[in-house]
Amino acid sequence: MSSVSADEGDDEIFTVSLSNPSTQDVSFDLTTATGSAAATDYAAANMEVSTDGGTTWTPASSATIAAGTTSVLVKVPTVED
């Protein structure tokens, strides 16, 4: 789990990584949890994943770290209120 700080209305980008490359794809569901921010402060339903370092983004509720690689980026939009 990560703890971050973001300006309202900006996208927050997380790197989800493995300590070592796997010989098989590693898939996982994307979830958020409230902490100092309420669920209304971010748009979890609009999360996106990038497997190319942020060049392209795909809407997603799950992600896969491909075999032989170690990370993906996950973007969570925040809501300016």
C-alpha positions as CSV (number, residue, x, y, z in Angstrom):
1,M,0.0,0.0,0.0
2,S,1.2,3.5,-0.8
3,S,0.5,6.8,0.8
4,V,0.7,9.9,-1.4
5,S,-0.2,13.5,-1.5
6,A,-1.8,15.2,-4.6
7,D,-3.4,18.5,-5.5
8,E,-7.1,18.2,-6.1
9,G,-8.0,17.7,-9.7
10,D,-4.6,16.2,-10.6
11,D,-4.0,12.6,-11.6
12,E,-2.0,10.6,-9.1
13,I,0.3,8.0,-10.7
14,F,1.5,5.0,-8.9
15,T,4.2,2.5,-9.9
16,V,3.2,-1.1,-9.0
17,S,6.3,-3.2,-9.2
18,L,7.7,-6.7,-8.5
19,S,11.1,-7.0,-6.8
20,N,12.2,-9.5,-9.5
21,P,10.9,-10.3,-13.0
22,S,8.5,-13.3,-13.0
23,T,8.5,-16.0,-15.6
24,Q,4.7,-15.8,-15.8
25,D,2.3,-12.8,-16.1
26,V,1.2,-11.4,-12.7
27,S,-2.3,-10.1,-12.7
28,F,-4.1,-8.2,-9.9
29,D,-7.3,-6.2,-9.3
30,L,-7.0,-2.4,-8.8
31,T,-8.6,-1.0,-5.6
32,T,-8.4,2.1,-3.6
33,A,-8.9,2.7,0.1
34,T,-9.9,5.8,2.0
35,G,-7.4,7.3,4.4
36,S,-7.1,11.1,4.8
37,A,-9.0,11.4,1.5
38,A,-12.7,10.4,1.2
39,A,-13.9,8.2,-1.6
40,T,-15.4,11.3,-3.1
41,D,-11.9,12.9,-3.5
42,Y,-10.8,10.5,-6.2
43,A,-12.4,8.8,-9.2
44,A,-11.5,5.1,-8.6
45,A,-13.9,4.0,-11.3
46,N,-11.8,6.0,-13.8
47,M,-8.4,4.3,-13.1
48,E,-6.0,3.7,-16.0
49,V,-3.0,1.5,-16.6
50,S,0.1,2.0,-18.7
51,T,2.6,-0.7,-19.6
52,D,4.8,1.6,-21.7
53,G,6.0,4.1,-19.1
54,G,3.1,6.4,-19.4
55,T,3.0,6.9,-23.2
56,T,-0.4,5.3,-23.5
57,W,-3.1,4.7,-20.9
58,T,-6.0,2.1,-20.9
59,P,-9.0,2.3,-18.6
60,A,-8.8,-0.7,-16.2
61,S,-10.1,-2.3,-13.1
62,S,-7.2,-4.8,-13.1
63,A,-3.7,-4.9,-14.4
64,T,-1.0,-7.4,-15.5
65,I,2.7,-7.2,-15.1
66,A,3.9,-9.1,-18.1
67,A,6.4,-12.0,-17.7
68,G,10.0,-10.7,-17.8
69,T,9.0,-7.2,-16.7
70,T,8.7,-5.7,-13.3
71,S,6.2,-2.9,-13.3
72,V,3.1,-1.1,-14.6
73,L,1.9,2.5,-13.9
74,V,-1.6,3.1,-12.4
75,K,-3.3,6.5,-12.8
76,V,-6.0,7.5,-10.3
77,P,-7.8,10.9,-11.1
78,T,-8.5,13.1,-8.2
79,V,-11.6,15.3,-7.9
80,E,-11.4,19.0,-7.4
81,D,-14.1,20.0,-4.9
